[in-house]
Amino acid sequence: DETAAPIVEAAMEGYNGTIFAYGQTGAGKTFTMEGVPDPPELRGIIPNTFRHIFQNISMNKTKEKQFLVRASYLEIYNEEIRDLLAKDPKNRLDLKENVDSGVYVKDLTSFVVKSVSEIDHVMQSGKKNRSVGSTLMNQTSSRSHSIFTITIETSEMDQDDGEAHIRVGKLNMVDLAGSERQSKTGATGQRLKEATKINLS
């Protein structure tokens, strides 16, 4: 309510916002961002955001005011960008910059979602493709930074000129991989390489 809700509200108004959890391995970043489905009070920021957005839409939707919500999900693993919703999530994507819309990921999959259950389904299918691994500090440590992006477009009819005005707000929800000291996690080989990249990116 205190930290995330105002940012979600702003995204609905057409602003861009980012919410991210940062801290060392095992501090509870993924739990804060995702939580657990049951009981409802233990749901994290991301599922609460889904509810917030679609409740807001159902209250404000009129013939003159229409909403379009899209979702995408990527991870940055060993300095490579991967699309968690793609048929082949191991493919590496490129970061590009556009004069109008700023930095974006080329060829990133984006799904139009119409309800909480649809957007939740998108997230769950992406989560299956995330890179996780075990360290001494955390059994299911996230080995990648993940970014779940919700784009909210609002089209509103202007009574004066009869034109539709479109506002676009983008909300990034980021679950960073844990920053860590190799001595504490006992990382060697592949885990050590991941840790170095995690701290770098």
Salt bridges, closest charged atoms under 4 A:
GLU9 OE2 - HIS52 NE2 2.66
GLU34 OE1 - LYS127 NZ 2.97
GLU75 OE2 - ARG82 NH1 3.37
ASP107 OD2 - LYS106 NZ 3.70
GLU153 OE2 - ARG70 NH1 2.62
ASP158 OD2 - HIS165 NE2 3.50
ASP161 OD2 - HIS165 NE2 3.61
ASP175 OD2 - ARG130 NH1 3.05
GLU180 OE2 - ARG143 NH2 3.16
GLU194 OE1 - ARG143 NE 2.66
GLU194 OE1 - ARG191 NH1 2.94
